[in-house]
Amino acid sequence: MDNIIVFGSKLCPDCQPAREYLTENNIEFLYLDITENLLYLKKFLKYRDERKEFHEIKKAGQIGIPCIVINDGERILFDYRELEV
């Protein structure tokens, strides 16, 4: 089974649908709200600063959440519909 972490925020309009989708499809995940905890924000920024997947997102001036990290960075997704159910 994959280890899934979702970085998001209650302030993000795209994050709630992602959480609902994962829950409805019985996909186990850990949700980390980057606007409620500085440690979660630091973990997210480490991926955002170091991973090429974020290049176009940063270039467009976007944050990059929801960010779905699979198996400690083996894969990073921004669209929850790309997850295999």
PyMOL Python script that loads the backbone (N, CA, C, O; Angstrom):
from pymol import cmd

cmd.read_pdbstr("""\
ATOM      1  N   MET A   1       0.834  -1.176   0.000  1.00  0.00           N
ATOM      2  CA  MET A   1       0.000   0.000   0.000  1.00  0.00           C
ATOM      3  C   MET A   1       0.884   1.246   0.000  1.00  0.00           C
ATOM      4  O   MET A   1       1.904   1.301   0.687  1.00  0.00           O
ATOM      5  N   ASP A   2       0.477   2.231  -0.775  1.00  0.00           N
ATOM      6  CA  ASP A   2       1.236   3.472  -0.864  1.00  0.00           C
ATOM      7  C   ASP A   2       1.051   4.325   0.382  1.00  0.00           C
ATOM      8  O   ASP A   2      -0.010   4.324   1.005  1.00  0.00           O
ATOM      9  N   ASN A   3       2.100   5.048   0.729  1.00  0.00           N
ATOM     10  CA  ASN A   3       2.054   6.031   1.799  1.00  0.00           C
ATOM     11  C   ASN A   3       1.722   7.366   1.135  1.00  0.00           C
ATOM     12  O   ASN A   3       2.504   7.864   0.325  1.00  0.00           O
ATOM     13  N   ILE A   4       0.567   7.951   1.471  1.00  0.00           N
ATOM     14  CA  ILE A   4       0.113   9.170   0.807  1.00  0.00           C
ATOM     15  C   ILE A   4      -0.013  10.305   1.810  1.00  0.00           C
ATOM     16  O   ILE A   4      -0.683  10.180   2.835  1.00  0.00           O
ATOM     17  N   ILE A   5       0.644  11.412   1.496  1.00  0.00           N
ATOM     18  CA  ILE A   5       0.511  12.640   2.280  1.00  0.00           C
ATOM     19  C   ILE A   5      -0.073  13.696   1.356  1.00  0.00           C
ATOM     20  O   ILE A   5       0.385  13.872   0.226  1.00  0.00           O
ATOM     21  N   VAL A   6      -1.084  14.394   1.844  1.00  0.00           N
ATOM     22  CA  VAL A   6      -1.684  15.482   1.089  1.00  0.00           C
ATOM     23  C   VAL A   6      -1.399  16.784   1.831  1.00  0.00           C
ATOM     24  O   VAL A   6      -1.825  16.971   2.970  1.00  0.00           O
ATOM     25  N   PHE A   7      -0.675  17.677   1.168  1.00  0.00           N
ATOM     26  CA  PHE A   7      -0.461  19.013   1.710  1.00  0.00           C
ATOM     27  C   PHE A   7      -1.564  19.902   1.158  1.00  0.00           C
ATOM     28  O   PHE A   7      -1.813  19.919  -0.048  1.00  0.00           O
ATOM     29  N   GLY A   8      -2.217  20.633   2.035  1.00  0.00           N
ATOM     30  CA  GLY A   8      -3.298  21.502   1.605  1.00  0.00           C
ATOM     31  C   GLY A   8      -3.556  22.589   2.621  1.00  0.00           C
ATOM     32  O   GLY A   8      -2.747  22.840   3.514  1.00  0.00           O
ATOM     33  N   SER A   9      -4.715  23.237   2.465  1.00  0.00           N
ATOM     34  CA  SER A   9      -5.122  24.303   3.373  1.00  0.00           C
ATOM     35  C   SER A   9      -6.631  24.440   3.332  1.00  0.00           C
ATOM     36  O   SER A   9      -7.259  24.241   2.291  1.00  0.00           O
ATOM     37  N   LYS A  10      -7.204  24.781   4.472  1.00  0.00           N
ATOM     38  CA  LYS A  10      -8.643  25.026   4.505  1.00  0.00           C
ATOM     39  C   LYS A  10      -8.992  26.280   3.705  1.00  0.00           C
ATOM     40  O   LYS A  10     -10.158  26.492   3.371  1.00  0.00           O
ATOM     41  N   LEU A  11      -8.011  27.104   3.399  1.00  0.00           N
ATOM     42  CA  LEU A  11      -8.217  28.322   2.619  1.00  0.00           C
ATOM     43  C   LEU A  11      -8.212  28.063   1.113  1.00  0.00           C
ATOM     44  O   LEU A  11      -8.573  28.942   0.331  1.00  0.00           O
ATOM     45  N   CYS A  12      -7.813  26.880   0.712  1.00  0.00           N
ATOM     46  CA  CYS A  12      -7.678  26.517  -0.706  1.00  0.00           C
ATOM     47  C   CYS A  12      -8.977  25.884  -1.218  1.00  0.00           C
ATOM     48  O   CYS A  12      -9.424  24.879  -0.665  1.00  0.00           O
ATOM     49  N   PRO A  13      -9.588  26.452  -2.260  1.00  0.00           N
ATOM     50  CA  PRO A  13     -10.840  25.893  -2.773  1.00  0.00           C
ATOM     51  C   PRO A  13     -10.689  24.526  -3.444  1.00  0.00           C
ATOM     52  O   PRO A  13     -11.679  23.811  -3.598  1.00  0.00           O
ATOM     53  N   ASP A  14      -9.486  24.153  -3.842  1.00  0.00           N
ATOM     54  CA  ASP A  14      -9.276  22.862  -4.497  1.00  0.00           C
ATOM     55  C   ASP A  14      -8.940  21.743  -3.517  1.00  0.00           C
ATOM     56  O   ASP A  14      -8.998  20.566  -3.874  1.00  0.00           O
ATOM     57  N   CYS A  15      -8.594  22.098  -2.299  1.00  0.00           N
ATOM     58  CA  CYS A  15      -8.146  21.086  -1.331  1.00  0.00           C
ATOM     59  C   CYS A  15      -9.291  20.255  -0.761  1.00  0.00           C
ATOM     60  O   CYS A  15      -9.140  19.047  -0.579  1.00  0.00           O
ATOM     61  N   GLN A  16     -10.424  20.877  -0.477  1.00  0.00           N
ATOM     62  CA  GLN A  16     -11.545  20.131   0.094  1.00  0.00           C
ATOM     63  C   GLN A  16     -12.059  19.050  -0.862  1.00  0.00           C
ATOM     64  O   GLN A  16     -12.282  17.921  -0.425  1.00  0.00           O
ATOM     65  N   PRO A  17     -12.257  19.353  -2.155  1.00  0.00           N
ATOM     66  CA  PRO A  17     -12.669  18.284  -3.070  1.00  0.00           C
ATOM     67  C   PRO A  17     -11.658  17.137  -3.133  1.00  0.00           C
ATOM     68  O   PRO A  17     -12.045  15.977  -3.279  1.00  0.00           O
ATOM     69  N   ALA A  18     -10.383  17.451  -3.024  1.00  0.00           N
ATOM     70  CA  ALA A  18      -9.353  16.404  -3.030  1.00  0.00           C
ATOM     71  C   ALA A  18      -9.509  15.504  -1.809  1.00  0.00           C
ATOM     72  O   ALA A  18      -9.458  14.279  -1.927  1.00  0.00           O
ATOM     73  N   ARG A  19      -9.696  16.102  -0.648  1.00  0.00           N
ATOM     74  CA  ARG A  19      -9.893  15.320   0.589  1.00  0.00           C
ATOM     75  C   ARG A  19     -11.137  14.442   0.482  1.00  0.00           C
ATOM     76  O   ARG A  19     -11.115  13.268   0.852  1.00  0.00           O
ATOM     77  N   GLU A  20     -12.220  15.023  -0.027  1.00  0.00           N
ATOM     78  CA  GLU A  20     -13.472  14.275  -0.165  1.00  0.00           C
ATOM     79  C   GLU A  20     -13.300  13.095  -1.111  1.00  0.00           C
ATOM     80  O   GLU A  20     -13.770  11.994  -0.823  1.00  0.00           O
ATOM     81  N   TYR A  21     -12.634  13.316  -2.230  1.00  0.00           N
ATOM     82  CA  TYR A  21     -12.415  12.251  -3.210  1.00  0.00           C
ATOM     83  C   TYR A  21     -11.645  11.088  -2.594  1.00  0.00           C
ATOM     84  O   TYR A  21     -12.029   9.928  -2.745  1.00  0.00           O
ATOM     85  N   LEU A  22     -10.563  11.406  -1.901  1.00  0.00           N
ATOM     86  CA  LEU A  22      -9.746  10.359  -1.289  1.00  0.00           C
ATOM     87  C   LEU A  22     -10.538   9.599  -0.228  1.00  0.00           C
ATOM     88  O   LEU A  22     -10.468   8.372  -0.155  1.00  0.00           O
ATOM     89  N   THR A  23     -11.282  10.323   0.584  1.00  0.00           N
ATOM     90  CA  THR A  23     -12.082   9.695   1.633  1.00  0.00           C
ATOM     91  C   THR A  23     -13.167   8.811   1.030  1.00  0.00           C
ATOM     92  O   THR A  23     -13.343   7.668   1.452  1.00  0.00           O
ATOM     93  N   GLU A  24     -13.899   9.336   0.040  1.00  0.00           N
ATOM     94  CA  GLU A  24     -14.987   8.584  -0.595  1.00  0.00           C
ATOM     95  C   GLU A  24     -14.486   7.324  -1.289  1.00  0.00           C
ATOM     96  O   GLU A  24     -15.222   6.343  -1.400  1.00  0.00           O
ATOM     97  N   ASN A  25     -13.247   7.342  -1.752  1.00  0.00           N
ATOM     98  CA  ASN A  25     -12.688   6.184  -2.453  1.00  0.00           C
ATOM     99  C   ASN A  25     -11.830   5.308  -1.545  1.00  0.00           C
ATOM    100  O   ASN A  25     -11.060   4.470  -2.013  1.00  0.00           O
ATOM    101  N   ASN A  26     -11.978   5.520  -0.232  1.00  0.00           N
ATOM    102  CA  ASN A  26     -11.285   4.710   0.780  1.00  0.00           C
ATOM    103  C   ASN A  26      -9.774   4.652   0.568  1.00  0.00           C
ATOM    104  O   ASN A  26      -9.144   3.613   0.763  1.00  0.00           O
ATOM    105  N   ILE A  27      -9.210   5.778   0.170  1.00  0.00           N
ATOM    106  CA  ILE A  27      -7.765   5.883   0.009  1.00  0.00           C
ATOM    107  C   ILE A  27      -7.207   6.455   1.308  1.00  0.00           C
ATOM    108  O   ILE A  27      -7.567   7.560   1.716  1.00  0.00           O
ATOM    109  N   GLU A  28      -6.333   5.701   1.948  1.00  0.00           N
ATOM    110  CA  GLU A  28      -5.749   6.167   3.207  1.00  0.00           C
ATOM    111  C   GLU A  28      -4.718   7.249   2.921  1.00  0.00           C
ATOM    112  O   GLU A  28      -3.877   7.107   2.034  1.00  0.00           O
ATOM    113  N   PHE A  29      -4.797   8.334   3.689  1.00  0.00           N
ATOM    114  CA  PHE A  29      -3.864   9.439   3.502  1.00  0.00           C
ATOM    115  C   PHE A  29      -3.742  10.237   4.787  1.00  0.00           C
ATOM    116  O   PHE A  29      -4.603  10.183   5.665  1.00  0.00           O
ATOM    117  N   LEU A  30      -2.654  10.972   4.872  1.00  0.00           N
ATOM    118  CA  LEU A  30      -2.427  11.898   5.974  1.00  0.00           C
ATOM    119  C   LEU A  30      -2.554  13.296   5.397  1.00  0.00           C
ATOM    120  O   LEU A  30      -1.846  13.649   4.453  1.00  0.00           O
ATOM    121  N   TYR A  31      -3.458  14.096   5.962  1.00  0.00           N
ATOM    122  CA  TYR A  31      -3.671  15.458   5.479  1.00  0.00           C
ATOM    123  C   TYR A  31      -2.923  16.429   6.376  1.00  0.00           C
ATOM    124  O   TYR A  31      -3.115  16.432   7.591  1.00  0.00           O
ATOM    125  N   LEU A  32      -2.068  17.255   5.779  1.00  0.00           N
ATOM    126  CA  LEU A  32      -1.295  18.239   6.525  1.00  0.00           C
ATOM    127  C   LEU A  32      -1.670  19.638   6.042  1.00  0.00           C
ATOM    128  O   LEU A  32      -1.390  20.004   4.901  1.00  0.00           O
ATOM    129  N   ASP A  33      -2.303  20.411   6.914  1.00  0.00           N
ATOM    130  CA  ASP A  33      -2.730  21.771   6.581  1.00  0.00           C
ATOM    131  C   ASP A  33      -1.553  22.723   6.788  1.00  0.00           C
ATOM    132  O   ASP A  33      -1.138  22.983   7.917  1.00  0.00           O
ATOM    133  N   ILE A  34      -1.029  23.234   5.686  1.00  0.00           N
ATOM    134  CA  ILE A  34       0.177  24.066   5.748  1.00  0.00           C
ATOM    135  C   ILE A  34      -0.080  25.449   6.334  1.00  0.00           C
ATOM    136  O   ILE A  34       0.866  26.165   6.662  1.00  0.00           O
ATOM    137  N   THR A  35      -1.354  25.837   6.472  1.00  0.00           N
ATOM    138  CA  THR A  35      -1.655  27.148   7.049  1.00  0.00           C
ATOM    139  C   THR A  35      -1.951  27.064   8.542  1.00  0.00           C
ATOM    140  O   THR A  35      -2.194  28.084   9.187  1.00  0.00           O
ATOM    141  N   GLU A  36      -1.931  25.862   9.087  1.00  0.00           N
ATOM    142  CA  GLU A  36      -2.205  25.701  10.516  1.00  0.00           C
ATOM    143  C   GLU A  36      -0.985  25.284  11.324  1.00  0.00           C
ATOM    144  O   GLU A  36      -1.004  25.344  12.553  1.00  0.00           O
ATOM    145  N   ASN A  37       0.081  24.861  10.640  1.00  0.00           N
ATOM    146  CA  ASN A  37       1.221  24.316  11.365  1.00  0.00           C
ATOM    147  C   ASN A  37       2.504  24.630  10.593  1.00  0.00           C
ATOM    148  O   ASN A  37       2.641  24.251   9.429  1.00  0.00           O
ATOM    149  N   LEU A  38       3.433  25.315  11.235  1.00  0.00           N
ATOM    150  CA  LEU A  38       4.676  25.693  10.554  1.00  0.00           C
ATOM    151  C   LEU A  38       5.531  24.496  10.156  1.00  0.00           C
ATOM    152  O   LEU A  38       6.224  24.547   9.140  1.00  0.00           O
ATOM    153  N   LEU A  39       5.495  23.436  10.927  1.00  0.00           N
ATOM    154  CA  LEU A  39       6.247  22.237  10.568  1.00  0.00           C
ATOM    155  C   LEU A  39       5.722  21.656   9.253  1.00  0.00           C
ATOM    156  O   LEU A  39       6.504  21.243   8.397  1.00  0.00           O
ATOM    157  N   TYR A  40       4.396  21.627   9.095  1.00  0.00           N
ATOM    158  CA  TYR A  40       3.802  21.136   7.843  1.00  0.00           C
ATOM    159  C   TYR A  40       4.187  22.046   6.681  1.00  0.00           C
ATOM    160  O   TYR A  40       4.479  21.569   5.584  1.00  0.00           O
ATOM    161  N   LEU A  41       4.187  23.356   6.922  1.00  0.00           N
ATOM    162  CA  LEU A  41       4.578  24.301   5.879  1.00  0.00           C
ATOM    163  C   LEU A  41       6.032  24.078   5.467  1.00  0.00           C
ATOM    164  O   LEU A  41       6.347  24.097   4.277  1.00  0.00           O
ATOM    165  N   LYS A  42       6.909  23.870   6.431  1.00  0.00           N
ATOM    166  CA  LYS A  42       8.321  23.618   6.128  1.00  0.00           C
ATOM    167  C   LYS A  42       8.497  22.339   5.321  1.00  0.00           C
ATOM    168  O   LYS A  42       9.293  22.300   4.382  1.00  0.00           O
ATOM    169  N   LYS A  43       7.754  21.286   5.682  1.00  0.00           N
ATOM    170  CA  LYS A  43       7.836  20.030   4.921  1.00  0.00           C
ATOM    171  C   LYS A  43       7.394  20.253   3.481  1.00  0.00           C
ATOM    172  O   LYS A  43       8.032  19.768   2.546  1.00  0.00           O
ATOM    173  N   PHE A  44       6.288  20.997   3.306  1.00  0.00           N
ATOM    174  CA  PHE A  44       5.787  21.288   1.970  1.00  0.00           C
ATOM    175  C   PHE A  44       6.804  22.108   1.176  1.00  0.00           C
ATOM    176  O   PHE A  44       7.079  21.807   0.014  1.00  0.00           O
ATOM    177  N   LEU A  45       7.359  23.141   1.802  1.00  0.00           N
ATOM    178  CA  LEU A  45       8.309  24.009   1.105  1.00  0.00           C
ATOM    179  C   LEU A  45       9.571  23.268   0.687  1.00  0.00           C
ATOM    180  O   LEU A  45      10.191  23.618  -0.317  1.00  0.00           O
ATOM    181  N   LYS A  46       9.953  22.260   1.437  1.00  0.00           N
ATOM    182  CA  LYS A  46      11.111  21.448   1.044  1.00  0.00           C
ATOM    183  C   LYS A  46      10.847  20.785  -0.309  1.00  0.00           C
ATOM    184  O   LYS A  46      11.702  20.807  -1.194  1.00  0.00           O
ATOM    185  N   TYR A  47       9.659  20.195  -0.462  1.00  0.00           N
ATOM    186  CA  TYR A  47       9.297  19.612  -1.764  1.00  0.00           C
ATOM    187  C   TYR A  47       9.209  20.709  -2.825  1.00  0.00           C
ATOM    188  O   TYR A  47       9.743  20.565  -3.925  1.00  0.00           O
ATOM    189  N   ARG A  48       8.536  21.799  -2.488  1.00  0.00           N
ATOM    190  CA  ARG A  48       8.308  22.873  -3.455  1.00  0.00           C
ATOM    191  C   ARG A  48       9.619  23.494  -3.934  1.00  0.00           C
ATOM    192  O   ARG A  48       9.758  23.833  -5.109  1.00  0.00           O
ATOM    193  N   ASP A  49      10.557  23.636  -3.040  1.00  0.00           N
ATOM    194  CA  ASP A  49      11.842  24.250  -3.400  1.00  0.00           C
ATOM    195  C   ASP A  49      12.760  23.317  -4.178  1.00  0.00           C
ATOM    196  O   ASP A  49      13.582  23.775  -4.972  1.00  0.00           O
ATOM    197  N   GLU A  50      12.624  22.007  -3.956  1.00  0.00           N
ATOM    198  CA  GLU A  50      13.600  21.065  -4.507  1.00  0.00           C
ATOM    199  C   GLU A  50      13.117  20.225  -5.685  1.00  0.00           C
ATOM    200  O   GLU A  50      13.936  19.652  -6.403  1.00  0.00           O
ATOM    201  N   ARG A  51      11.807  20.140  -5.897  1.00  0.00           N
ATOM    202  CA  ARG A  51      11.303  19.217  -6.916  1.00  0.00           C
ATOM    203  C   ARG A  51      10.943  19.927  -8.218  1.00  0.00           C
ATOM    204  O   ARG A  51      10.353  21.007  -8.215  1.00  0.00           O
ATOM    205  N   LYS A  52      11.313  19.292  -9.328  1.00  0.00           N
ATOM    206  CA  LYS A  52      11.058  19.866 -10.648  1.00  0.00           C
ATOM    207  C   LYS A  52       9.568  19.944 -10.971  1.00  0.00           C
ATOM    208  O   LYS A  52       9.158  20.753 -11.803  1.00  0.00           O
ATOM    209  N   GLU A  53       8.754  19.109 -10.318  1.00  0.00           N
ATOM    210  CA  GLU A  53       7.317  19.113 -10.556  1.00  0.00           C
ATOM    211  C   GLU A  53       6.692  20.479 -10.258  1.00  0.00           C
ATOM    212  O   GLU A  53       5.627  20.805 -10.782  1.00  0.00           O
ATOM    213  N   PHE A  54       7.345  21.263  -9.428  1.00  0.00           N
ATOM    214  CA  PHE A  54       6.814  22.563  -9.028  1.00  0.00           C
ATOM    215  C   PHE A  54       7.269  23.707  -9.931  1.00  0.00           C
ATOM    216  O   PHE A  54       6.805  24.837  -9.770  1.00  0.00           O
ATOM    217  N   HIS A  55       8.159  23.436 -10.866  1.00  0.00           N
ATOM    218  CA  HIS A  55       8.739  24.508 -11.681  1.00  0.00           C
ATOM    219  C   HIS A  55       7.666  25.352 -12.378  1.00  0.00           C
ATOM    220  O   HIS A  55       7.655  26.575 -12.238  1.00  0.00           O
ATOM    221  N   GLU A  56       6.782  24.719 -13.114  1.00  0.00           N
ATOM    222  CA  GLU A  56       5.748  25.455 -13.853  1.00  0.00           C
ATOM    223  C   GLU A  56       4.750  26.116 -12.910  1.00  0.00           C
ATOM    224  O   GLU A  56       4.240  27.198 -13.200  1.00  0.00           O
ATOM    225  N   ILE A  57       4.474  25.475 -11.794  1.00  0.00           N
ATOM    226  CA  ILE A  57       3.544  26.031 -10.808  1.00  0.00           C
ATOM    227  C   ILE A  57       4.103  27.332 -10.241  1.00  0.00           C
ATOM    228  O   ILE A  57       3.393  28.334 -10.151  1.00  0.00           O
ATOM    229  N   LYS A  58       5.366  27.311  -9.864  1.00  0.00           N
ATOM    230  CA  LYS A  58       5.996  28.523  -9.323  1.00  0.00           C
ATOM    231  C   LYS A  58       6.084  29.608 -10.395  1.00  0.00           C
ATOM    232  O   LYS A  58       5.877  30.789 -10.117  1.00  0.00           O
ATOM    233  N   LYS A  59       6.391  29.196 -11.608  1.00  0.00           N
ATOM    234  CA  LYS A  59       6.503  30.138 -12.720  1.00  0.00           C
ATOM    235  C   LYS A  59       5.173  30.861 -12.960  1.00  0.00           C
ATOM    236  O   LYS A  59       5.151  32.030 -13.343  1.00  0.00           O
ATOM    237  N   ALA A  60       4.068  30.146 -12.728  1.00  0.00           N
ATOM    238  CA  ALA A  60       2.733  30.716 -12.914  1.00  0.00           C
ATOM    239  C   ALA A  60       2.261  31.501 -11.689  1.00  0.00           C
ATOM    240  O   ALA A  60       1.167  32.067 -11.702  1.00  0.00           O
ATOM    241  N   GLY A  61       3.075  31.539 -10.631  1.00  0.00           N
ATOM    242  CA  GLY A  61       2.708  32.271  -9.431  1.00  0.00           C
ATOM    243  C   GLY A  61       1.723  31.543  -8.539  1.00  0.00           C
ATOM    244  O   GLY A  61       1.047  32.162  -7.717  1.00  0.00           O
ATOM    245  N   GLN A  62       1.639  30.231  -8.698  1.00  0.00           N
ATOM    246  CA  GLN A  62       0.724  29.433  -7.890  1.00  0.00           C
ATOM    247  C   GLN A  62       1.459  28.804  -6.716  1.00  0.00           C
ATOM    248  O   GLN A  62       2.689  28.788  -6.672  1.00  0.00           O
ATOM    249  N   ILE A  63       0.685  28.286  -5.764  1.00  0.00           N
ATOM    250  CA  ILE A  63       1.267  27.673  -4.567  1.00  0.00           C
ATOM    251  C   ILE A  63       1.623  26.208  -4.806  1.00  0.00           C
ATOM    252  O   ILE A  63       2.718  25.763  -4.461  1.00  0.00           O
ATOM    253  N   GLY A  64       0.693  25.464  -5.398  1.00  0.00           N
ATOM    254  CA  GLY A  64       0.951  24.041  -5.647  1.00  0.00           C
ATOM    255  C   GLY A  64       0.227  23.119  -4.694  1.00  0.00           C
ATOM    256  O   GLY A  64       0.695  22.014  -4.417  1.00  0.00           O
ATOM    257  N   ILE A  65      -0.931  23.570  -4.180  1.00  0.00           N
ATOM    258  CA  ILE A  65      -1.748  22.699  -3.341  1.00  0.00           C
ATOM    259  C   ILE A  65      -3.116  22.552  -3.988  1.00  0.00           C
ATOM    260  O   ILE A  65      -3.576  23.474  -4.662  1.00  0.00           O
ATOM    261  N   PRO A  66      -3.764  21.434  -3.803  1.00  0.00           N
ATOM    262  CA  PRO A  66      -3.296  20.296  -3.027  1.00  0.00           C
ATOM    263  C   PRO A  66      -2.094  19.628  -3.695  1.00  0.00           C
ATOM    264  O   PRO A  66      -2.001  19.539  -4.919  1.00  0.00           O
ATOM    265  N   CYS A  67      -1.206  19.177  -2.866  1.00  0.00           N
ATOM    266  CA  CYS A  67      -0.005  18.472  -3.311  1.00  0.00           C
ATOM    267  C   CYS A  67      -0.048  17.076  -2.703  1.00  0.00           C
ATOM    268  O   CYS A  67      -0.042  16.920  -1.482  1.00  0.00           O
ATOM    269  N   ILE A  68      -0.090  16.076  -3.556  1.00  0.00           N
ATOM    270  CA  ILE A  68      -0.188  14.688  -3.108  1.00  0.00           C
ATOM    271  C   ILE A  68       1.177  14.039  -3.274  1.00  0.00           C
ATOM    272  O   ILE A  68       1.671  13.868  -4.388  1.00  0.00           O
ATOM    273  N   VAL A  69       1.772  13.685  -2.152  1.00  0.00           N
ATOM    274  CA  VAL A  69       3.106  13.080  -2.149  1.00  0.00           C
ATOM    275  C   VAL A  69       2.948  11.592  -1.867  1.00  0.00           C
ATOM    276  O   VAL A  69       2.393  11.200  -0.841  1.00  0.00           O
ATOM    277  N   ILE A  70       3.438  10.774  -2.780  1.00  0.00           N
ATOM    278  CA  ILE A  70       3.300   9.324  -2.669  1.00  0.00           C
ATOM    279  C   ILE A  70       4.658   8.714  -2.363  1.00  0.00           C
ATOM    280  O   ILE A  70       5.652   8.979  -3.039  1.00  0.00           O
ATOM    281  N   ASN A  71       4.670   7.888  -1.322  1.00  0.00           N
ATOM    282  CA  ASN A  71       5.887   7.167  -0.912  1.00  0.00           C
ATOM    283  C   ASN A  71       7.101   8.089  -0.780  1.00  0.00           C
ATOM    284  O   ASN A  71       8.129   7.887  -1.426  1.00  0.00           O
ATOM    285  N   ASP A  72       6.955   9.094   0.066  1.00  0.00           N
ATOM    286  CA  ASP A  72       8.058  10.013   0.388  1.00  0.00           C
ATOM    287  C   ASP A  72       8.665  10.691  -0.837  1.00  0.00           C
ATOM    288  O   ASP A  72       9.870  10.941  -0.880  1.00  0.00           O
ATOM    289  N   GLY A  73       7.833  10.986  -1.826  1.00  0.00           N
ATOM    290  CA  GLY A  73       8.308  11.727  -2.987  1.00  0.00           C
ATOM    291  C   GLY A  73       8.576  10.890  -4.222  1.00  0.00           C
ATOM    292  O   GLY A  73       9.065  11.406  -5.227  1.00  0.00           O
ATOM    293  N   GLU A  74       8.263   9.605  -4.159  1.00  0.00           N
ATOM    294  CA  GLU A  74       8.411   8.751  -5.342  1.00  0.00           C
ATOM    295  C   GLU A  74       7.610   9.345  -6.502  1.00  0.00           C
ATOM    296  O   GLU A  74       8.058   9.353  -7.649  1.00  0.00           O
ATOM    297  N   ARG A  75       6.418   9.840  -6.175  1.00  0.00           N
ATOM    298  CA  ARG A  75       5.566  10.547  -7.140  1.00  0.00           C
ATOM    299  C   ARG A  75       4.948  11.743  -6.434  1.00  0.00           C
ATOM    300  O   ARG A  75       4.666  11.696  -5.237  1.00  0.00           O
ATOM    301  N   ILE A  76       4.740  12.813  -7.188  1.00  0.00           N
ATOM    302  CA  ILE A  76       4.035  13.984  -6.679  1.00  0.00           C
ATOM    303  C   ILE A  76       2.954  14.339  -7.692  1.00  0.00           C
ATOM    304  O   ILE A  76       3.219  14.488  -8.885  1.00  0.00           O
ATOM    305  N   LEU A  77       1.733  14.471  -7.187  1.00  0.00           N
ATOM    306  CA  LEU A  77       0.591  14.807  -8.031  1.00  0.00           C
ATOM    307  C   LEU A  77      -0.064  16.077  -7.519  1.00  0.00           C
ATOM    308  O   LEU A  77       0.010  16.392  -6.331  1.00  0.00           O
ATOM    309  N   PHE A  78      -0.700  16.800  -8.419  1.00  0.00           N
ATOM    310  CA  PHE A  78      -1.453  17.989  -8.039  1.00  0.00           C
ATOM    311  C   PHE A  78      -2.933  17.813  -8.354  1.00  0.00           C
ATOM    312  O   PHE A  78      -3.763  18.613  -7.923  1.00  0.00           O
ATOM    313  N   ASP A  79      -3.259  16.777  -9.098  1.00  0.00           N
ATOM    314  CA  ASP A  79      -4.650  16.477  -9.445  1.00  0.00           C
ATOM    315  C   ASP A  79      -5.009  15.130  -8.830  1.00  0.00           C
ATOM    316  O   ASP A  79      -4.499  14.090  -9.244  1.00  0.00           O
ATOM    317  N   TYR A  80      -5.881  15.163  -7.851  1.00  0.00           N
ATOM    318  CA  TYR A  80      -6.266  13.939  -7.141  1.00  0.00           C
ATOM    319  C   TYR A  80      -6.904  12.906  -8.057  1.00  0.00           C
ATOM    320  O   TYR A  80      -6.901  11.719  -7.734  1.00  0.00           O
ATOM    321  N   ARG A  81      -7.447  13.326  -9.185  1.00  0.00           N
ATOM    322  CA  ARG A  81      -8.087  12.374 -10.107  1.00  0.00           C
ATOM    323  C   ARG A  81      -7.071  11.493 -10.822  1.00  0.00           C
ATOM    324  O   ARG A  81      -7.446  10.526 -11.486  1.00  0.00           O
ATOM    325  N   GLU A  82      -5.790  11.820 -10.692  1.00  0.00           N
ATOM    326  CA  GLU A  82      -4.736  10.989 -11.279  1.00  0.00           C
ATOM    327  C   GLU A  82      -4.400   9.780 -10.411  1.00  0.00           C
ATOM    328  O   GLU A  82      -3.691   8.875 -10.851  1.00  0.00           O
ATOM    329  N   LEU A  83      -4.904   9.764  -9.184  1.00  0.00           N
ATOM    330  CA  LEU A  83      -4.656   8.618  -8.300  1.00  0.00           C
ATOM    331  C   LEU A  83      -5.451   7.420  -8.782  1.00  0.00           C
ATOM    332  O   LEU A  83      -6.612   7.544  -9.170  1.00  0.00           O
ATOM    333  N   GLU A  84      -4.822   6.275  -8.754  1.00  0.00           N
ATOM    334  CA  GLU A  84      -5.514   5.047  -9.136  1.00  0.00           C
ATOM    335  C   GLU A  84      -6.377   4.594  -7.972  1.00  0.00           C
ATOM    336  O   GLU A  84      -5.899   4.436  -6.849  1.00  0.00           O
ATOM    337  N   VAL A  85      -7.661   4.389  -8.258  1.00  0.00           N
ATOM    338  CA  VAL A  85      -8.603   3.994  -7.203  1.00  0.00           C
ATOM    339  C   VAL A  85      -8.748   2.499  -7.173  1.00  0.00           C
ATOM    340  O   VAL A  85      -9.498   1.968  -6.353  1.00  0.00           O
TER     341      VAL A  85
END
""", "prot")
cmd.dss("prot")
cmd.show_as("cartoon", "prot")
cmd.util.cbc("prot")
cmd.orient("prot")
